[in-house]
């Protein structure tokens, strides 16, 4: 153990990012102390979870009530054919543990709800919304707005993905942008795996920036990614002063 509180193994493992002046050993300690809840362990959650574990975020909450199915494997890189039929949260834990054994992993195999959400969210610094349906997204939004926890929102459908950061500093919540959930569910929509990879990685990127207190967080912008044209488009977003959830 060095005086920085980081083991020599950690200093080596994370050296390529510790050597960034914006991070250093202080930043690595901030990452180690941080706790992130990932709701939804599909395509978005897979890449977000791997990159947060790779960065050395000390504690990850892994939440999903589904089992691993063959149709998941075009994008959900946490899983292999050996874990088909297993609960995703448990299979994800095994996969991340093999990749980085120094991370504390907590699993939740039940759906996120208004009953269990407050207690679970309270244990984490921020939430990554990697769910694939609007009901869950509004549930996570309303809770994060009430608890004042950053909600890193992502979607992926077809060849397009979206990302923004909600309920962070003076930024809006989801209901400021879209007061009610869209009628159609995204669940089972066709999607290109790389789109979930790009958006999930960007969600992890926003989490790392918030933990480290660096860069410009996406709390006043919504960014879309078009995989066909490889273009990112940015939209300015703002709080609705009459929003019933976050005003
Ligand atoms: Zn709002």
Boltz pocket constraint, residues with backbone or C-beta under 6 A from the ligand:
constraints:
  - pocket:
      binder: B
      contacts: [[A, 172], [A, 173], [A, 174], [A, 175], [A, 176], [A, 177], [A, 240], [A, 243], [A, 244], [A, 245], [A, 246], [A, 247]]
      max_distance: 6.0
